[in-house]
Amino acid sequence: MNLLFNLVAVQPIHSAKFHGGGSYGEVIFWALVKRGAGFCCAFDSKKYLAPAIVEACKEKGIPLFDINEKTPQQIVDENGIDTFYTPLYSLEKRWDISVKDFVFTWHGVRALEMQYSWAGVGFAKKFGQKMEALVRYRESWKKYFYKPKYQTLAARMAEGKVRAITVSEHSRASIKSFFPELMDLEIPVFYSPMTEYEPEGFLPPGVAAKKYFLLTSGARWEKNNLRAAIAFDELVGMYESQGKSLDMKMVITGATNARAYLRHLKHRDRFVLLGYVESKELEFLHKNAYAFVFPSLNEGFGYPPVQSMRYGVPVAASGTTSVPEICGDAVLYFDPYSVSEIKNRLVQLLDAGIYKEYASRAPERYAEVHARQVEDLERAVDFLLKG
């Protein structure tokens, strides 16, 4: 078996340097290394790639092929590749390659599920990103761009020319709902594996442990952090209207476009907007937060709540897509489109009794999810290598 692993999938995508699909791909990469599987990788030399991965490829003699020098199809043809695996499927034409065994992880159909919003334009910084945000998730774009491309993929799956796995029961059901020709096709569900980093770092100036609500992935409007920020801003104002002071701040990581937030907020001094933080530092922020808020509009799995639950940090989260499946009864849910409902959950988390209850549920749910993640990682690698 000669396997080509698509490392481009773990590199920055859109406006995000780090993303869930990339984290997923990195874990699969390291699992293959641990297995001693013989494989090579495609990557993009113009984008960031984790130094540890680059070093591992050098030490283990894993060939790295730059897609700026050779197309993926040329890499396949010139190196006798019989199996191609990508941890994140791309609709770009260059990845529509011909190979004996095409395997991928289908995290979900966000492109078809999401509702269009002008908010995407406000979060985009570069001109190209703004142009993309103008059309992404529009019904016309779904109908004439996304759906036909996915339809072609679904047809290949139905014909047995492509093997796929997915990461949650929600995603599997959604795939079959949009593509009924796959209704009777077996698509294995293996929970997304997660790298457990040990927390290291320090808190930002003016931020105290257990005195802040944490939000992550601040560069992506789909994560819906702006509504959560407005909810917290209103909460601070509510306390002030009663002559009280709320001794809390809100920390948002990955907030590379601060203006997208600040222009909507009155109590700006209560917000700490950080850029991208390294994995261990992010883990440190999760561990020391008072609570984690996850207002995402769409998830195929959803790592961040699980990261916080690991430390017994209570979570308030969106009650949509895969989030309830992964988080169970261990978090407080809200309608992600309702600022008032998000604020309601923040008020609940400030109640000592409710806080204690969800702080105790969190590590129990984490243990359940983590146990399945460990088991499913081995099953996913077995599936990939069975060729």
C-alpha positions as CSV (number, residue, x, y, z in Angstrom):
1,M,0.0,0.0,0.0
2,N,1.3,3.4,-1.0
3,L,-0.6,6.2,0.8
4,L,-0.6,9.9,0.1
5,F,-1.8,12.0,3.1
6,N,-3.2,15.5,2.4
7,L,-1.4,17.7,4.9
8,V,-2.8,20.8,3.2
9,A,-6.0,20.0,5.1
10,V,-4.2,20.7,8.4
11,Q,-2.8,24.1,7.2
12,P,-4.6,27.5,7.6
13,I,-8.0,27.7,5.9
14,H,-9.9,30.9,5.0
15,S,-9.1,33.4,7.9
16,A,-8.3,30.7,10.4
17,K,-4.7,29.6,11.2
18,F,-6.0,26.8,13.4
19,H,-9.3,25.0,12.8
20,G,-11.1,21.9,14.0
21,G,-10.6,20.0,10.7
22,G,-6.9,20.8,10.9
23,S,-6.6,19.6,14.5
24,Y,-8.4,16.4,13.5
25,G,-6.0,15.8,10.6
26,E,-2.9,16.3,12.8
27,V,-4.1,13.6,15.2
28,I,-4.7,11.2,12.3
29,F,-1.2,12.0,11.0
30,W,0.4,11.2,14.3
31,A,-1.6,8.0,14.7
32,L,-0.2,6.9,11.3
33,V,3.3,7.8,12.4
34,K,2.8,5.8,15.6
35,R,1.6,2.8,13.6
36,G,4.7,2.9,11.4
37,A,2.6,3.1,8.3
38,G,4.4,3.8,5.1
39,F,3.1,7.0,3.6
40,C,4.0,10.3,2.0
41,C,2.4,13.7,2.3
42,A,1.2,16.6,0.1
43,F,1.6,20.1,1.6
44,D,1.6,23.8,0.6
45,S,4.9,25.5,1.2
46,K,3.2,28.9,1.1
47,K,1.2,28.2,4.2
48,Y,2.1,27.5,7.9
49,L,2.7,23.9,8.8
50,A,3.4,22.8,12.4
51,P,7.1,22.5,12.9
52,A,6.7,19.2,14.8
53,I,5.1,17.7,11.7
54,V,7.9,18.9,9.4
55,E,10.5,17.5,11.9
56,A,8.7,14.2,12.1
57,C,8.7,13.8,8.3
58,K,12.4,14.5,8.3
59,E,13.2,12.0,11.1
60,K,10.9,9.3,9.8
61,G,11.8,9.7,6.1
62,I,8.2,10.6,5.2
63,P,8.4,12.3,1.7
64,L,6.8,15.8,1.5
65,F,5.5,16.9,-1.9
66,D,4.8,20.6,-2.5
67,I,1.6,21.2,-4.4
68,N,3.1,24.4,-5.7
69,E,5.6,22.3,-7.7
70,K,3.4,19.3,-8.6
71,T,-0.4,19.0,-8.8
72,P,-1.9,16.3,-6.5
73,Q,-2.7,14.2,-9.5
74,Q,1.0,14.4,-10.7
75,I,2.1,13.4,-7.2
76,V,-0.2,10.4,-7.4
77,D,0.8,9.3,-10.9
78,E,4.5,9.8,-10.5
79,N,4.8,8.0,-7.2
80,G,2.6,5.0,-7.7
81,I,0.1,6.1,-5.1
82,D,-2.8,3.7,-4.7
83,T,-4.5,5.3,-1.7
84,F,-5.2,9.0,-1.1
85,Y,-6.5,10.3,2.2
86,T,-7.6,13.7,3.1
87,P,-8.9,14.6,6.6
88,L,-10.8,17.5,5.3
89,Y,-12.5,17.3,1.9
90,S,-11.9,20.2,-0.5
91,L,-14.1,21.3,-3.4
92,E,-11.1,22.7,-5.2
93,K,-10.8,21.1,-8.7
94,R,-7.1,20.1,-8.1
95,W,-8.2,17.7,-5.3
96,D,-10.6,15.9,-7.6
97,I,-8.0,13.3,-8.3
98,S,-8.1,9.8,-9.8
99,V,-6.7,7.1,-7.6
100,K,-7.5,3.5,-6.8
101,D,-8.6,4.2,-3.3
102,F,-9.9,7.7,-2.4
103,V,-10.6,8.0,1.3
104,F,-11.8,11.1,3.2
105,T,-13.4,12.3,6.4
106,W,-16.7,14.1,5.7
107,H,-17.1,16.4,8.8
108,G,-20.5,17.6,7.6
109,V,-22.3,19.8,5.1
110,R,-21.9,23.2,6.6
111,A,-21.9,24.8,3.2
112,L,-25.4,23.6,2.6
113,E,-26.7,23.9,6.2
114,M,-25.7,27.4,7.0
115,Q,-27.9,30.5,6.5
116,Y,-26.4,33.4,4.7
117,S,-25.4,36.5,6.8
118,W,-23.7,39.8,6.0
119,A,-21.7,39.3,9.2
120,G,-19.2,37.3,7.3
121,V,-18.2,40.4,5.3
122,G,-17.6,42.4,8.5
123,F,-15.3,39.7,9.9
124,A,-13.2,39.3,6.7
125,K,-10.1,41.4,6.6
126,K,-8.6,40.9,3.1
127,F,-10.4,41.8,-0.1
128,G,-10.5,38.3,-1.4
129,Q,-12.0,37.1,1.9
130,K,-14.7,39.8,1.7
131,M,-15.6,38.8,-1.9
132,E,-15.9,35.2,-0.8
133,A,-18.0,36.1,2.2
134,L,-20.4,38.0,-0.1
135,V,-21.5,34.8,-1.8
136,R,-20.8,31.9,0.6
137,Y,-24.0,30.4,2.0
138,R,-26.3,32.3,-0.4
139,E,-29.0,30.0,-1.7
140,S,-28.0,30.6,-5.3
141,W,-24.3,29.8,-4.4
142,K,-25.4,26.6,-2.7
143,K,-27.6,25.6,-5.7
144,Y,-25.1,26.3,-8.5
145,F,-21.8,25.8,-6.8
146,Y,-21.8,23.7,-3.6
147,K,-24.6,21.2,-4.3
148,P,-23.4,20.1,-7.8
149,K,-19.9,19.5,-6.5
150,Y,-21.1,17.5,-3.5
151,Q,-23.6,15.7,-5.7
152,T,-20.6,14.5,-7.8
153,L,-18.9,13.3,-4.7
154,A,-22.0,11.5,-3.4
155,A,-22.4,9.8,-6.8
156,R,-18.8,8.5,-6.5
157,M,-19.5,7.2,-3.0
158,A,-22.7,5.5,-4.1
159,E,-20.8,3.8,-6.9
160,G,-18.2,2.6,-4.4
161,K,-15.4,4.7,-5.9
162,V,-14.9,6.7,-2.7
163,R,-14.8,5.6,0.9
164,A,-15.8,8.0,3.6
165,I,-16.0,8.3,7.4
166,T,-17.6,11.0,9.5
167,V,-17.3,12.4,13.0
168,S,-20.8,12.4,14.6
169,E,-24.2,10.9,14.2
170,H,-25.5,14.4,13.4
171,S,-23.1,14.7,10.4
172,R,-23.9,11.3,9.1
173,A,-27.7,12.0,9.2
174,S,-27.1,15.4,7.6
175,I,-25.1,13.9,4.8
176,K,-27.8,11.3,4.1
177,S,-30.6,14.0,4.4
178,F,-29.0,16.2,1.7
179,F,-28.0,13.2,-0.4
180,P,-30.7,10.5,-0.2
181,E,-28.8,8.3,-2.7
182,L,-26.5,7.6,0.3
183,M,-29.3,6.6,2.6
184,D,-28.4,2.9,2.5
185,L,-24.6,3.4,2.3
186,E,-22.6,2.5,5.4
187,I,-20.7,5.6,6.5
188,P,-18.9,4.8,9.8
189,V,-19.0,7.3,12.6
190,F,-15.7,7.8,14.5
191,Y,-15.7,10.6,17.0
192,S,-13.1,13.2,16.3
193,P,-9.9,12.5,18.2
194,M,-8.2,15.3,20.1
195,T,-4.7,16.0,21.1
196,E,-4.4,16.5,24.9
197,Y,-2.0,19.4,25.5
198,E,-0.8,20.2,29.0
199,P,-1.7,23.8,29.8
200,E,1.2,26.2,29.8
201,G,1.4,30.0,29.7
202,F,0.0,33.0,31.6
203,L,-3.1,35.1,31.7
204,P,-3.3,38.4,29.8
205,P,-2.7,41.5,31.8
206,G,-5.7,42.5,33.9
207,V,-7.3,39.1,33.6
208,A,-7.5,36.9,36.8
209,A,-8.1,33.2,37.0
210,K,-11.8,32.2,37.2
211,K,-12.8,35.8,36.5
212,Y,-13.5,35.6,32.8
213,F,-15.8,34.0,30.3
214,L,-13.8,32.4,27.4
215,L,-14.7,32.4,23.7
216,T,-12.5,30.9,21.0
217,S,-12.1,31.1,17.1
218,G,-12.8,34.8,17.1
219,A,-11.9,35.3,13.5
220,R,-14.8,33.2,12.1
221,W,-18.3,34.7,12.1
222,E,-19.7,31.2,11.9
223,K,-18.6,30.7,15.5
224,N,-21.1,33.4,16.4
225,N,-18.9,35.0,19.1
226,L,-20.2,38.5,18.3
227,R,-23.7,37.6,19.7
228,A,-22.1,36.2,22.8
229,A,-20.0,39.3,23.2
230,I,-23.0,41.5,22.9
231,A,-24.8,39.4,25.5
232,F,-22.0,39.8,28.0
233,D,-21.8,43.6,27.2
234,E,-25.5,43.8,28.0
235,L,-25.0,41.8,31.2
236,V,-22.4,44.3,32.4
237,G,-24.8,47.1,31.6
238,M,-27.6,45.4,33.5
239,Y,-25.4,45.1,36.6
240,E,-24.5,48.8,36.3
241,S,-28.1,49.8,36.0
242,Q,-28.7,48.2,39.4
243,G,-25.7,50.0,41.0
244,K,-23.7,46.8,41.0
245,S,-20.4,45.7,39.6
246,L,-19.8,42.5,37.7
247,D,-16.3,41.4,38.5
248,M,-15.8,39.5,35.2
249,K,-14.2,40.0,31.8
250,M,-14.6,38.2,28.5
251,V,-11.6,36.8,26.7
252,I,-11.9,36.1,23.0
253,T,-9.0,34.2,21.2
254,G,-8.4,34.4,17.5
255,A,-10.0,37.8,17.3
256,T,-7.8,39.1,14.5
257,N,-10.3,41.8,13.5
258,A,-10.9,43.6,16.7
259,R,-13.1,46.2,15.0
260,A,-15.7,43.6,14.1
261,Y,-16.3,43.3,17.8
262,L,-15.6,46.7,19.4
263,R,-17.9,48.7,17.2
264,H,-20.8,46.8,18.7
265,L,-19.7,47.1,22.3
266,K,-20.2,49.7,25.0
267,H,-18.1,48.3,27.8
268,R,-14.9,47.7,25.8
269,D,-12.7,47.7,28.8
270,R,-14.3,44.4,29.8
271,F,-13.1,42.6,26.7
272,V,-9.7,41.1,26.0
273,L,-9.3,40.4,22.3
274,L,-6.4,38.1,21.6
275,G,-4.9,36.9,18.3
276,Y,-4.1,33.3,17.7
277,V,-2.6,31.5,20.7
278,E,-0.6,28.4,20.7
279,S,-2.2,25.1,21.7
280,K,-0.7,24.9,25.2
281,E,-1.6,28.5,25.9
282,L,-5.1,28.0,24.7
283,E,-5.4,25.0,27.1
284,F,-4.2,27.2,29.9
285,L,-7.0,29.7,29.1
286,H,-9.6,26.9,29.1
287,K,-8.4,25.6,32.4
288,N,-8.5,29.0,34.2
289,A,-11.7,30.3,32.8
290,Y,-14.8,30.8,35.0
291,A,-16.9,29.4,32.2
292,F,-16.7,28.6,28.5
293,V,-19.2,30.0,26.0
294,F,-19.7,28.2,22.7
295,P,-22.3,30.0,20.5
296,S,-21.3,28.2,17.2
297,L,-23.9,28.2,14.5
298,N,-22.7,24.9,13.0
299,E,-20.4,22.1,14.1
300,G,-19.6,18.6,12.7
301,F,-18.2,17.7,16.1
302,G,-17.1,20.6,18.3
303,Y,-13.8,20.3,20.2
304,P,-13.8,23.5,22.4
305,P,-16.5,22.5,24.9
306,V,-14.8,19.2,25.5
307,Q,-11.5,21.0,26.1
308,S,-13.1,23.0,28.9
309,M,-15.0,20.1,30.4
310,R,-11.7,18.4,30.9
311,Y,-11.0,20.9,33.7
312,G,-14.4,20.9,35.2
313,V,-15.1,24.3,33.7
314,P,-18.9,24.8,33.1
315,V,-20.1,25.4,29.6
316,A,-22.9,27.3,27.9
317,A,-23.3,26.2,24.3
318,S,-25.4,26.4,21.2
319,G,-28.1,23.8,21.1
320,T,-27.7,23.1,17.4
321,T,-26.1,20.6,15.0
322,S,-23.7,18.1,16.7
323,V,-23.2,20.1,19.9
324,P,-26.0,18.4,22.0
325,E,-24.8,15.0,20.8
326,I,-21.2,15.6,22.0
327,C,-22.0,17.5,25.2
328,G,-25.0,15.6,26.4
329,D,-26.6,16.9,29.6
330,A,-23.3,18.4,30.8
331,V,-23.8,22.0,29.4
332,L,-26.4,24.7,29.4
333,Y,-27.9,25.2,25.9
334,F,-29.2,28.3,24.2
335,D,-30.6,29.4,20.9
336,P,-27.4,30.8,19.2
337,Y,-29.4,33.4,17.3
338,S,-30.9,34.9,20.5
339,V,-28.7,37.4,22.3
340,S,-31.2,37.5,25.2
341,E,-31.1,33.8,25.6
342,I,-27.3,33.7,25.6
343,K,-27.4,36.4,28.3
344,N,-29.9,34.3,30.2
345,R,-27.4,31.4,30.4
346,L,-24.6,33.7,31.5
347,V,-26.9,34.8,34.4
348,Q,-27.5,31.2,35.2
349,L,-23.8,30.5,35.3
350,L,-23.4,33.3,37.9
351,D,-25.7,31.4,40.2
352,A,-23.5,29.4,42.6
353,G,-25.8,26.3,42.7
354,I,-26.1,26.0,39.0
355,Y,-22.4,26.7,38.5
356,K,-21.5,23.9,40.9
357,E,-23.9,21.4,39.2
358,Y,-22.4,21.9,35.8
359,A,-18.9,22.1,37.1
360,S,-19.4,18.5,38.4
361,R,-21.1,17.2,35.2
362,A,-18.3,18.5,33.0
363,P,-15.4,16.1,33.8
364,E,-17.8,13.2,33.8
365,R,-19.0,13.9,30.3
366,Y,-15.4,14.6,29.2
367,A,-14.3,11.2,30.4
368,E,-17.1,9.5,28.4
369,V,-16.3,11.4,25.2
370,H,-12.6,11.0,25.6
371,A,-12.9,7.2,26.0
372,R,-14.8,7.0,22.8
373,Q,-12.3,9.3,21.0
374,V,-9.4,7.0,21.9
375,E,-11.2,3.9,20.7
376,D,-12.5,5.5,17.6
377,L,-9.1,6.8,16.6
378,E,-7.8,3.3,16.3
379,R,-10.9,2.2,14.4
380,A,-10.5,5.2,12.0
381,V,-6.9,4.3,11.2
382,D,-7.8,0.7,10.7
383,F,-10.5,1.8,8.2
384,L,-8.0,4.0,6.4
385,L,-5.3,1.4,6.1
386,K,-7.5,-1.6,5.2
387,G,-7.5,-0.3,1.6
